[in-house]
Amino acid sequence: MRYFSLGQQKLLIALALFIFALLYLKFYFHRSLPPEETYQEVVVEILGEVQNPGVYIFKNPPTLQEVIKKAGGMKENAPLDHTSLAAILETGTQITISKEIQHPTFSQEPRSPSPFSKTPTPPPFSKGGHGGIIQNVIKIKLSRMEANKLLALSIPLDLNRVSVEDLCLIPGIGESLAREIVTYRERRKGFRSVGELKNVKGIGGKKWIEFKKFFVVRSY
């Protein structure tokens, strides 16, 4: 049986303590460090009456108000329509903000003719010449971004909304196959899942694997 000298024993104890300290520090810092930040990238396009129209990327689904703020705000102050600024937007949303001129309507009470004249009394003079104040009203429309932009940003197209022209933008899909997809959708009154693409004439299992990343079936 082999015995260690006092110096060797001290060296082994020091080595054991060093290894223990490394394991402790690794375990301690592993628990104390914050988890890596994970988020879903959300892409939104805003057009029209904002300071800086364009495509913006968010770490989390933004509200309509957040997108307008990131685009520099409105070009001018005007009352918004009934669209809620707190609405949460999903990736691929396109916001179009337009300005419309609104003319107020007035009901004019008929006036009795003057007893001294056969000509009816003319209506009273209205300030501005239009019977009231003209207002600028902001209209906000929410829709989907154009297919070519969605594909460029790796955002899948909705199988239940995509057109023949949009389908032809996808590699491997020509006009004939695009029409087959649309015909199948109309006959079945919509796709229930992306997996249904395998049932379309001209698409087998191999092509479906190539195409499935380009599509999604959204519920409205």
JONORKA-V116040 format. One record per pair of residues at least 4 apart in sequence whose C-alpha atoms are under 8 Angstrom apart, sorted by sequence separation. I is the first residue (numbers start at 1). J is the second residue. If there is no record, write none. Layout:
# JONORKA-V116040
I_J + I_J
This chain:
# JONORKA-V116040
4_8 + 5_9 + 6_10 + 7_11 + 8_12 + 9_13 + 10_14 + 11_15 + 12_16 + 13_17 + 14_18 + 15_19 + 16_20 + 17_21 + 18_22 + 19_23 + 20_24 + 21_25 + 22_26 + 23_27 + 24_28 + 25_29 + 26_30 + 27_31 + 28_32 + 29_33 + 49_53 + 58_62 + 62_66 + 63_67 + 64_68 + 65_69 + 66_70 + 67_71 + 68_72 + 69_73 + 83_87 + 89_93 + 113_117 + 114_118 + 125_129 + 126_130 + 127_131 + 128_132 + 130_134 + 145_149 + 146_150 + 147_151 + 148_152 + 149_153 + 150_154 + 151_155 + 157_161 + 158_162 + 162_166 + 163_167 + 164_168 + 165_169 + 166_170 + 169_173 + 173_177 + 174_178 + 175_179 + 176_180 + 177_181 + 178_182 + 179_183 + 180_184 + 181_185 + 182_186 + 183_187 + 184_188 + 185_189 + 186_190 + 192_196 + 196_200 + 199_203 + 203_207 + 204_208 + 205_209 + 206_210 + 207_211 + 208_212 + 209_213 + 211_215 + 212_216 + 4_9 + 48_53 + 62_67 + 68_73 + 113_118 + 114_119 + 126_131 + 127_132 + 128_133 + 145_150 + 150_155 + 151_156 + 157_162 + 162_167 + 168_173 + 173_178 + 185_190 + 191_196 + 198_203 + 199_204 + 203_208 + 47_53 + 68_74 + 113_119 + 114_120 + 126_132 + 127_133 + 150_156 + 151_157 + 167_173 + 168_174 + 185_191 + 197_203 + 198_204 + 46_53 + 47_54 + 113_120 + 114_121 + 150_157 + 167_174 + 168_175 + 198_205 + 45_53 + 46_54 + 112_120 + 113_121 + 167_175 + 45_54 + 46_55 + 111_120 + 112_121 + 45_55 + 46_56 + 111_121 + 147_157 + 165_175 + 168_178 + 198_208 + 44_55 + 45_56 + 56_67 + 164_175 + 167_178 + 197_208 + 43_55 + 44_56 + 43_56 + 44_57 + 165_178 + 195_208 + 43_57 + 44_58 + 56_70 + 164_178 + 42_57 + 43_58 + 147_162 + 164_179 + 41_57 + 42_58 + 181_197 + 184_200 + 41_58 + 42_59 + 54_71 + 195_212 + 41_59 + 42_60 + 50_68 + 53_71 + 148_166 + 164_182 + 194_212 + 40_59 + 41_60 + 42_61 + 52_71 + 147_166 + 163_182 + 181_200 + 39_59 + 40_60 + 42_62 + 51_71 + 52_72 + 64_84 + 65_85 + 180_200 + 39_60 + 46_67 + 50_71 + 51_72 + 64_85 + 65_86 + 148_169 + 180_201 + 194_215 + 46_68 + 50_72 + 51_73 + 63_85 + 64_86 + 194_216 + 44_67 + 50_73 + 51_74 + 63_86 + 64_87 + 193_216 + 194_217 + 50_74 + 51_75 + 63_87 + 64_88 + 177_201 + 193_217 + 46_71 + 49_74 + 50_75 + 63_88 + 64_89 + 106_131 + 160_185 + 177_202 + 192_217 + 49_75 + 62_88 + 63_89 + 105_131 + 191_217 + 49_76 + 61_88 + 62_89 + 103_130 + 104_131 + 105_132 + 61_89 + 62_90 + 104_132 + 61_90 + 103_132 + 104_133 + 61_91 + 103_133 + 104_134 + 160_190 + 103_134 + 160_191 + 102_134 + 103_135 + 159_191 + 101_134 + 102_135 + 101_135 + 102_136 + 101_136 + 102_137 + 159_194 + 100_136 + 101_137 + 99_136 + 100_137 + 99_137 + 100_138 + 99_138 + 100_139 + 98_138 + 99_139 + 97_138 + 98_139 + 97_139 + 98_140 + 97_140 + 96_140 + 97_141 + 170_214 + 44_89 + 95_140 + 96_141 + 44_90 + 95_141 + 96_142 + 43_90 + 44_91 + 45_92 + 47_94 + 50_97 + 95_142 + 42_90 + 43_91 + 44_92 + 45_93 + 46_94 + 47_95 + 48_96 + 49_97 + 94_142 + 95_143 + 42_91 + 43_92 + 44_93 + 45_94 + 46_95 + 47_96 + 48_97 + 49_98 + 93_142 + 94_143 + 41_91 + 42_92 + 43_93 + 44_94 + 45_95 + 46_96 + 47_97 + 48_98 + 49_99 + 93_143 + 94_144 + 44_95 + 46_97 + 93_144 + 94_145 + 92_144 + 93_145 + 92_145 + 81_137 + 159_215 + 79_136 + 80_137 + 81_138 + 83_140 + 156_213 + 157_214 + 158_215 + 159_216 + 160_217 + 78_136 + 79_137 + 80_138 + 81_139 + 92_150 + 156_214 + 157_215 + 158_216 + 159_217 + 160_218 + 78_137 + 79_138 + 80_139 + 81_140 + 155_214 + 156_215 + 157_216 + 158_217 + 159_218 + 78_138 + 80_140 + 154_214 + 156_216 + 158_218 + 92_155 + 151_214 + 91_155 + 45_145
